[in-house]
């Protein structure tokens, strides 16, 4: 516990950064993933192809490569930093936002497939009935398919969110001051590998275990009766 007491402030700050990475990336991935799912379900071949290409390419690309590309390709080569370059914290802010971008782009491919599988659980007759009433594809998706799809995949979406929380450790590759980077610094300064590892593991368990319980409860409570 001496190590925890010595690094208490840094640990809380690192896990707060992890939480922020998770929340911002989850919001972005949910929006982008839903759009991609709509593209894959749309009656337009070009949109289907683009959505499928995105999912197949991104899902089979290592997350580390995507994060590093965001930092080097987007941040340094294209000079898109997403921050005010005159800010005293511009480097740290840029790395954080580029990490959110990379996590969003990567996680959206999994959200897309999860939402699409939820849409496939909706009986075909409902979509056909909606079309017979004159609803457009967008109206059908927004009013009939997606509301039921999200209720059907609450638990799988929870699993995606838990995976995202653990994937935030990759952000340390571009210098984001989250839990994994602090763990590396603590091990280098104290050499207490097991103790530091146990502290960080406990922190992630405290983040992910309640998520699993919450999404499990929501999934059962909001399940669509067939």
Secondary structure, DSSP 8 states (H G I E B T S, - for coil): -HHHHHTHHHHHHHHHHHHHHHHHHHHHHHHHHHHHHHHHHSS-HHHHHHHHHHHHHHHTS-HHHHHHHIIIIIIIIS---SS-TTSTTHHHHHHHHHHHHHHHHHHHHHHHHHHHHHHTTS-HHHHHHHHHTT--HHHHIIIIIHHHHHHHTHHHHHHHHHHHHHHGGGGGGGT--SHHHHHHHHHHHH--HHHHHHHHHHHHHHHHHHHHHHHHHHHHHS----
